[in-house]
Amino acid sequence: MSEAESQSPSPQRRVRARTEAAPILQRLVETQYIHPKQDILCFGCGRGTDVNWLKRRKFDAEGYDPHVPYGFSNIPEKQYDLVLMIYLMTRLKTDEARREVIAKAFAHLRPGGTLVITSRYWMKRLDEPSLGRAGALAQFEQLLEGNDTCDISLLEVESEDNAIAVAVRRAGIYEPRYPITWIETYEAMSEVCQRLEREPMVALDVETTLDEPRVLCTIQLGIANDSWIIDALAMEDLAPVKSLMENDAVEKVIHNAFFEEQMLGKHGIRIHNVMDTLHFSRQRHKKTVGLSHKLGDVCERELGIYLDKANQTSDWTLRPLAPDQIQYAAIDVEVLVDLYPILKPPKEPEILELFTE
């Protein structure tokens, strides 16, 4: 069910199926707009050319197309980070049909997820002189009426087949509740770390570059009602962080602590007294096979909230960071504070010795 694949090809007019992945899909992967950490659904995938291309490259991708002979007719039962509608719009001849199919695809998005619609022909309406891009996007927004959207934008991705991609995000994502303080001086970092050494528990997260060898860019620290983001690139010395991390009296709450231990270890910092929410989520649900324990899935399951992962692969070396990057970085430690009492194992009962006369 794509522009190159007819839902019901007739004997008079058979449409040749694509044998190569859509060029626009390849460009979206090259620019890391699509990345392996996403759960991906190709909606209206036809015979699955794009799905199989993604799977061969280790992407967590599935396909759906209602046309049974194509082999992807099982309706998806979960929600996804990314839903792709590739070369589908011109197969739908009316706006009413487009609106109906978009609504069905949108229903498979988790809050904060993104629907990407690409087209080589129908989306050329964006360049009609009578409309201009703003006017054409306004027309596109009409097709999304009734869906819980929070953002619509054109993706700046060039494709050899002149395809255009429009991204639509679903609303309902978690937003920070507590104040966020940006730390870019040694004095401010030292003051915060000294304060946190008096706390029984501190949540920890880091952001790094994507390419190896990874570079530590920010260090996030959080307690109930407050979050701090330390600009690690601005610090020649992380001694206050080292003192805090190696303080046995302060419990460090981390999701997948191995990564933080690896990154801080490059700076000679060890992390003592760790409570790893990844480990305890696995322990809590060890009898459930196939359950995801990524932080977003844990938060959805335990807290009933949805995290925005759009900035997961953004450039953390940029300064100043964008406001949405600041929020993204702070949210992880904020939710770790909330997960702590839920996932922390109960204390072992004290053994009482009974004495009789």
ZASE-91088 format. One record per residue (C-alpha): residue in three letters; x, y, z; residue number from 1. Coordinates in Angstrom, 2 decimals, always signed. Layout:
N
ALA_X_Y_Z_NUM .
...
//
This chain:
357
MET_+0.00_+0.00_+0.00_1 .
SER_+2.46_+2.60_-1.23_2 .
GLU_+2.87_+4.91_-4.17_3 .
ALA_+4.75_+2.13_-5.93_4 .
GLU_+2.49_-0.65_-4.68_5 .
SER_-1.23_-0.83_-5.33_6 .
GLN_-3.57_-2.10_-2.62_7 .
SER_-5.63_-3.97_-5.23_8 .
PRO_-3.76_-4.08_-8.52_9 .
SER_-6.06_-4.80_-11.42_10 .
PRO_-5.20_-6.97_-14.44_11 .
GLN_-5.33_-3.86_-16.63_12 .
ARG_-2.90_-1.82_-14.55_13 .
ARG_-0.35_-3.58_-12.42_14 .
VAL_+2.03_-1.44_-10.38_15 .
ARG_+5.61_-2.57_-10.11_16 .
ALA_+6.73_-3.05_-6.52_17 .
ARG_+9.86_-1.32_-5.29_18 .
THR_+12.83_-3.63_-4.74_19 .
GLU_+15.00_-0.98_-3.06_20 .
ALA_+14.33_+0.99_+0.10_21 .
ALA_+12.86_+4.43_-0.49_22 .
PRO_+15.66_+7.00_-0.98_23 .
ILE_+13.95_+9.33_+1.52_24 .
LEU_+14.07_+6.55_+4.11_25 .
GLN_+17.78_+6.08_+3.53_26 .
ARG_+18.35_+9.83_+3.92_27 .
LEU_+16.40_+9.87_+7.21_28 .
VAL_+18.63_+7.10_+8.53_29 .
GLU_+21.82_+8.78_+7.32_30 .
THR_+20.87_+12.00_+9.12_31 .
GLN_+20.05_+9.95_+12.26_32 .
TYR_+16.48_+11.18_+12.32_33 .
ILE_+15.68_+7.47_+12.36_34 .
HIS_+17.94_+5.59_+14.76_35 .
PRO_+18.19_+2.09_+16.29_36 .
LYS_+16.85_+3.09_+19.71_37 .
GLN_+13.35_+3.67_+18.30_38 .
ASP_+10.46_+1.24_+18.01_39 .
ILE_+9.39_+1.71_+14.39_40 .
LEU_+6.20_+0.86_+12.48_41 .
CYS_+6.00_+1.14_+8.70_42 .
PHE_+2.27_+1.77_+8.20_43 .
GLY_+0.98_+0.81_+4.76_44 .
CYS_+4.26_-1.01_+4.10_45 .
GLY_+3.13_-2.91_+1.00_46 .
ARG_+5.33_-5.96_+0.50_47 .
GLY_+7.72_-4.80_+3.20_48 .
THR_+10.70_-3.53_+1.20_49 .
ASP_+11.36_-0.70_+3.66_50 .
VAL_+10.67_-2.88_+6.72_51 .
ASN_+13.14_-5.53_+5.61_52 .
TRP_+15.75_-2.88_+4.75_53 .
LEU_+15.50_-1.51_+8.29_54 .
LYS_+15.60_-4.95_+9.89_55 .
ARG_+18.75_-5.89_+7.99_56 .
ARG_+20.37_-2.85_+9.59_57 .
LYS_+19.30_-3.94_+13.09_58 .
PHE_+16.46_-1.45_+13.49_59 .
ASP_+13.52_-2.53_+15.65_60 .
ALA_+11.01_-2.23_+12.82_61 .
GLU_+7.66_-3.84_+12.07_62 .
GLY_+5.25_-3.48_+9.18_63 .
TYR_+1.50_-3.30_+8.69_64 .
ASP_-0.60_-3.30_+5.54_65 .
PRO_-4.25_-4.43_+5.42_66 .
HIS_-3.81_-6.11_+2.05_67 .
VAL_-3.44_-9.75_+3.15_68 .
PRO_-1.31_-11.05_+0.24_69 .
TYR_+1.48_-8.64_+1.16_70 .
GLY_+2.09_-10.59_+4.39_71 .
PHE_+1.85_-7.77_+6.96_72 .
SER_-1.88_-7.80_+7.74_73 .
ASN_-1.71_-8.41_+11.51_74 .
ILE_-2.86_-5.22_+13.23_75 .
PRO_-0.11_-3.95_+15.58_76 .
GLU_-1.01_-4.30_+19.26_77 .
LYS_+1.44_-1.79_+20.75_78 .
GLN_+2.39_+1.84_+20.31_79 .
TYR_+5.58_+3.04_+18.64_80 .
ASP_+8.16_+5.82_+18.92_81 .
LEU_+8.07_+6.34_+15.15_82 .
VAL_+5.38_+5.53_+12.58_83 .
LEU_+6.38_+5.87_+8.91_84 .
MET_+3.97_+6.40_+6.01_85 .
ILE_+6.23_+6.16_+2.98_86 .
TYR_+4.96_+7.03_-0.51_87 .
LEU_+1.35_+6.42_+0.49_88 .
MET_-0.52_+9.70_+0.13_89 .
THR_-1.04_+9.62_-3.64_90 .
ARG_-2.51_+6.12_-3.46_91 .
LEU_-5.32_+7.75_-1.46_92 .
LYS_-7.36_+9.76_-3.93_93 .
THR_-9.36_+12.00_-1.58_94 .
ASP_-8.60_+14.06_+1.50_95 .
GLU_-11.28_+12.09_+3.33_96 .
ALA_-9.39_+8.85_+2.66_97 .
ARG_-6.08_+10.48_+3.64_98 .
ARG_-7.59_+11.80_+6.87_99 .
GLU_-8.93_+8.36_+7.77_100 .
VAL_-5.63_+6.56_+7.14_101 .
ILE_-3.58_+9.21_+8.97_102 .
ALA_-5.86_+8.83_+12.01_103 .
LYS_-5.33_+5.07_+11.98_104 .
ALA_-1.55_+5.47_+11.74_105 .
PHE_-1.58_+8.15_+14.45_106 .
ALA_-3.34_+5.75_+16.84_107 .
HIS_-0.23_+3.57_+16.84_108 .
LEU_+1.99_+6.37_+18.19_109 .
ARG_+2.88_+6.58_+21.83_110 .
PRO_+2.68_+10.09_+23.38_111 .
GLY_+5.73_+12.02_+22.27_112 .
GLY_+6.14_+9.75_+19.26_113 .
THR_+6.44_+11.00_+15.69_114 .
LEU_+4.48_+10.23_+12.54_115 .
VAL_+6.57_+10.84_+9.40_116 .
ILE_+4.71_+11.10_+6.09_117 .
THR_+6.77_+11.11_+2.91_118 .
SER_+5.66_+11.59_-0.67_119 .
ARG_+7.19_+12.27_-4.06_120 .
TYR_+4.05_+13.69_-5.66_121 .
TRP_+1.20_+14.70_-3.39_122 .
MET_+3.44_+16.73_-1.10_123 .
LYS_+4.57_+18.87_-4.03_124 .
ARG_+1.52_+20.93_-3.11_125 .
LEU_+3.89_+22.50_-0.60_126 .
ASP_+5.61_+24.32_-3.45_127 .
GLU_+2.51_+25.57_-5.25_128 .
PRO_+2.93_+29.35_-5.74_129 .
SER_-0.68_+29.98_-4.73_130 .
LEU_-0.13_+28.38_-1.36_131 .
GLY_+3.45_+28.67_-0.29_132 .
ARG_+4.80_+26.31_+2.35_133 .
ALA_+2.93_+27.91_+5.24_134 .
GLY_-0.37_+27.67_+3.41_135 .
ALA_+0.27_+24.10_+2.31_136 .
LEU_+1.18_+23.06_+5.85_137 .
ALA_-2.04_+24.66_+7.02_138 .
GLN_-3.89_+22.43_+4.56_139 .
PHE_-1.97_+19.46_+5.88_140 .
GLU_-2.94_+20.37_+9.43_141 .
GLN_-6.58_+20.06_+8.39_142 .
LEU_-5.95_+16.40_+7.63_143 .
LEU_-4.80_+15.97_+11.23_144 .
GLU_-7.80_+17.54_+12.90_145 .
GLY_-9.09_+15.36_+15.68_146 .
ASN_-5.65_+13.90_+16.45_147 .
ASP_-3.76_+14.90_+19.59_148 .
THR_-0.86_+16.66_+17.86_149 .
CYS_+1.67_+19.00_+19.44_150 .
ASP_+3.97_+19.88_+16.53_151 .
ILE_+4.03_+19.71_+12.73_152 .
SER_+7.14_+20.47_+10.69_153 .
LEU_+8.87_+19.88_+7.38_154 .
LEU_+12.07_+17.86_+7.70_155 .
GLU_+15.09_+19.37_+6.00_156 .
VAL_+16.11_+16.17_+4.24_157 .
GLU_+17.04_+16.11_+0.56_158 .
SER_+16.22_+12.98_-1.40_159 .
GLU_+17.31_+12.01_-4.91_160 .
ASP_+13.69_+11.26_-5.85_161 .
ASN_+12.55_+14.73_-4.68_162 .
ALA_+10.45_+13.29_-1.85_163 .
ILE_+9.37_+15.53_+1.00_164 .
ALA_+8.93_+14.45_+4.61_165 .
VAL_+6.53_+15.95_+7.14_166 .
ALA_+6.88_+15.10_+10.84_167 .
VAL_+3.92_+15.19_+13.23_168 .
ARG_+4.41_+14.65_+16.96_169 .
ARG_+1.81_+13.30_+19.34_170 .
ALA_+1.05_+15.27_+22.50_171 .
GLY_+0.85_+13.84_+26.01_172 .
ILE_+4.55_+13.68_+26.89_173 .
TYR_+5.91_+14.28_+30.38_174 .
GLU_+7.23_+17.77_+31.11_175 .
PRO_+9.56_+18.78_+33.97_176 .
ARG_+7.83_+19.77_+37.20_177 .
TYR_+10.82_+21.00_+39.17_178 .
PRO_+13.27_+23.90_+38.73_179 .
ILE_+16.26_+23.19_+36.49_180 .
THR_+19.59_+24.91_+37.18_181 .
TRP_+22.32_+25.08_+34.53_182 .
ILE_+25.83_+24.86_+36.06_183 .
GLU_+28.77_+26.18_+34.03_184 .
THR_+31.29_+27.37_+36.65_185 .
TYR_+33.48_+25.36_+38.99_186 .
GLU_+32.26_+27.32_+41.98_187 .
ALA_+28.60_+26.58_+41.28_188 .
MET_+29.38_+22.90_+40.68_189 .
SER_+31.29_+22.68_+43.94_190 .
GLU_+28.46_+24.34_+45.88_191 .
VAL_+25.83_+21.98_+44.46_192 .
CYS_+27.89_+18.84_+45.03_193 .
GLN_+28.65_+19.82_+48.62_194 .
ARG_+24.95_+20.34_+49.23_195 .
LEU_+24.07_+16.96_+47.70_196 .
GLU_+26.61_+15.16_+49.89_197 .
ARG_+24.18_+15.83_+52.75_198 .
GLU_+21.34_+14.07_+50.91_199 .
PRO_+20.53_+10.36_+51.40_200 .
MET_+19.88_+9.85_+47.67_201 .
VAL_+20.84_+11.56_+44.39_202 .
ALA_+19.66_+10.66_+40.88_203 .
LEU_+22.36_+10.65_+38.19_204 .
ASP_+22.35_+10.73_+34.38_205 .
VAL_+24.80_+11.90_+31.70_206 .
GLU_+24.69_+12.99_+28.07_207 .
THR_+27.56_+12.26_+25.69_208 .
THR_+28.58_+12.48_+22.08_209 .
LEU_+27.23_+9.69_+19.88_210 .
ASP_+30.42_+8.65_+18.11_211 .
GLU_+33.23_+6.70_+19.74_212 .
PRO_+35.21_+7.55_+21.69_213 .
ARG_+32.30_+9.14_+23.51_214 .
VAL_+32.87_+12.47_+25.24_215 .
LEU_+31.10_+13.44_+28.45_216 .
CYS_+29.01_+16.56_+27.72_217 .
THR_+26.65_+17.02_+30.68_218 .
ILE_+26.10_+15.52_+34.12_219 .
GLN_+22.56_+15.63_+35.51_220 .
LEU_+21.90_+15.46_+39.26_221 .
GLY_+18.48_+15.40_+40.87_222 .
ILE_+16.64_+15.15_+44.16_223 .
ALA_+13.00_+15.68_+45.02_224 .
ASN_+11.95_+19.15_+43.78_225 .
ASP_+15.30_+20.15_+42.19_226 .
SER_+17.45_+19.23_+39.16_227 .
TRP_+20.90_+20.44_+38.08_228 .
ILE_+22.73_+20.09_+34.77_229 .
ILE_+26.51_+20.45_+34.91_230 .
ASP_+28.26_+21.53_+31.73_231 .
ALA_+31.03_+18.92_+31.78_232 .
LEU_+32.65_+20.44_+28.67_233 .
ALA_+33.25_+23.66_+30.61_234 .
MET_+35.02_+21.92_+33.52_235 .
GLU_+38.71_+21.15_+33.58_236 .
ASP_+38.35_+19.45_+36.95_237 .
LEU_+35.41_+17.35_+38.20_238 .
ALA_+36.74_+16.91_+41.74_239 .
PRO_+33.44_+17.97_+43.42_240 .
VAL_+31.55_+15.38_+41.35_241 .
LYS_+34.17_+12.76_+42.28_242 .
SER_+33.71_+13.52_+45.98_243 .
LEU_+29.92_+13.17_+45.67_244 .
MET_+30.02_+10.00_+43.58_245 .
GLU_+32.50_+8.27_+45.91_246 .
ASN_+30.57_+9.21_+49.05_247 .
ASP_+29.25_+5.90_+50.40_248 .
ALA_+26.58_+7.65_+52.49_249 .
VAL_+24.75_+8.96_+49.40_250 .
GLU_+22.82_+6.43_+47.33_251 .
LYS_+23.11_+7.05_+43.56_252 .
VAL_+20.00_+6.20_+41.55_253 .
ILE_+20.88_+5.44_+37.91_254 .
HIS_+19.23_+3.64_+35.01_255 .
ASN_+21.76_+1.29_+33.42_256 .
ALA_+24.57_+2.33_+35.75_257 .
PHE_+27.23_+0.60_+33.64_258 .
PHE_+27.15_+3.47_+31.14_259 .
GLU_+27.54_+6.20_+33.77_260 .
GLU_+30.30_+4.21_+35.48_261 .
GLN_+32.08_+3.91_+32.15_262 .
MET_+31.80_+7.61_+31.27_263 .
LEU_+32.74_+8.97_+34.69_264 .
GLY_+35.46_+6.35_+34.97_265 .
LYS_+37.25_+8.10_+32.08_266 .
HIS_+37.65_+11.03_+34.49_267 .
GLY_+38.93_+8.89_+37.36_268 .
ILE_+35.56_+8.88_+39.12_269 .
ARG_+34.07_+5.78_+40.75_270 .
ILE_+30.42_+5.57_+41.73_271 .
HIS_+29.75_+4.07_+45.15_272 .
ASN_+26.43_+2.87_+46.62_273 .
VAL_+24.45_+2.44_+43.38_274 .
MET_+20.76_+1.62_+43.01_275 .
ASP_+20.32_+0.65_+39.34_276 .
THR_+16.66_+0.99_+38.30_277 .
LEU_+17.32_-1.15_+35.21_278 .
HIS_+18.38_-4.06_+37.40_279 .
PHE_+15.49_-3.69_+39.82_280 .
SER_+12.94_-3.34_+37.02_281 .
ARG_+14.17_-6.66_+35.66_282 .
GLN_+13.93_-8.20_+39.11_283 .
ARG_+10.43_-6.84_+39.66_284 .
HIS_+9.14_-8.31_+36.39_285 .
LYS_+11.46_-11.31_+36.01_286 .
LYS_+8.54_-13.65_+35.36_287 .
THR_+7.35_-11.63_+32.36_288 .
VAL_+9.13_-12.71_+29.19_289 .
GLY_+9.99_-10.14_+26.53_290 .
LEU_+9.23_-7.05_+28.65_291 .
SER_+11.23_-3.93_+27.80_292 .
HIS_+13.25_-2.26_+30.53_293 .
LYS_+14.30_+0.90_+28.70_294 .
LEU_+13.76_+3.94_+30.89_295 .
GLY_+10.83_+5.19_+28.81_296 .
ASP_+9.07_+1.83_+29.04_297 .
VAL_+9.74_+1.57_+32.78_298 .
CYS_+8.25_+5.04_+33.33_299 .
GLU_+5.21_+4.17_+31.24_300 .
ARG_+4.69_+0.95_+33.18_301 .
GLU_+5.46_+2.14_+36.71_302 .
LEU_+4.54_+5.84_+36.63_303 .
GLY_+1.99_+6.05_+33.81_304 .
ILE_+3.97_+8.79_+32.03_305 .
TYR_+5.56_+9.04_+28.57_306 .
LEU_+9.04_+10.41_+28.02_307 .
ASP_+10.03_+12.50_+25.02_308 .
LYS_+13.08_+10.85_+23.41_309 .
ALA_+13.32_+13.19_+20.43_310 .
ASN_+16.59_+14.68_+21.72_311 .
GLN_+18.24_+11.37_+22.54_312 .
THR_+20.52_+11.62_+19.53_313 .
SER_+20.89_+15.40_+19.40_314 .
ASP_+24.26_+17.20_+19.46_315 .
TRP_+25.19_+17.69_+23.13_316 .
THR_+28.36_+19.60_+22.29_317 .
LEU_+26.40_+22.67_+21.15_318 .
ARG_+26.39_+25.68_+23.44_319 .
PRO_+24.06_+27.03_+24.46_320 .
LEU_+21.87_+23.94_+24.54_321 .
ALA_+18.37_+24.37_+23.17_322 .
PRO_+15.56_+24.70_+25.74_323 .
ASP_+14.14_+21.30_+24.74_324 .
GLN_+17.57_+19.71_+25.28_325 .
ILE_+17.71_+21.21_+28.77_326 .
GLN_+14.28_+19.79_+29.55_327 .
TYR_+15.18_+16.41_+28.10_328 .
ALA_+18.34_+16.17_+30.19_329 .
ALA_+16.57_+17.15_+33.41_330 .
ILE_+13.60_+14.83_+32.96_331 .
ASP_+15.62_+11.63_+33.31_332 .
VAL_+16.88_+12.46_+36.80_333 .
GLU_+13.45_+13.79_+37.78_334 .
VAL_+11.74_+10.51_+36.92_335 .
LEU_+14.50_+8.49_+38.56_336 .
VAL_+13.64_+10.24_+41.81_337 .
ASP_+10.03_+9.10_+41.34_338 .
LEU_+11.02_+5.54_+40.40_339 .
TYR_+13.28_+5.17_+43.43_340 .
PRO_+10.62_+4.36_+46.06_341 .
ILE_+8.73_+2.11_+43.62_342 .
LEU_+11.64_-0.07_+42.53_343 .
LYS_+13.79_+0.02_+45.65_344 .
PRO_+13.68_-3.42_+47.27_345 .
PRO_+12.23_-3.65_+50.75_346 .
LYS_+14.61_-3.99_+53.66_347 .
GLU_+15.30_-7.49_+54.78_348 .
PRO_+13.52_-8.29_+58.03_349 .
GLU_+15.68_-8.17_+61.12_350 .
ILE_+16.45_-11.53_+62.70_351 .
LEU_+15.23_-11.53_+66.28_352 .
GLU_+16.84_-13.91_+68.73_353 .
LEU_+14.47_-15.19_+71.38_354 .
PHE_+15.78_-15.97_+74.79_355 .
THR_+13.91_-18.09_+77.31_356 .
GLU_+14.73_-18.54_+80.96_357 .
//
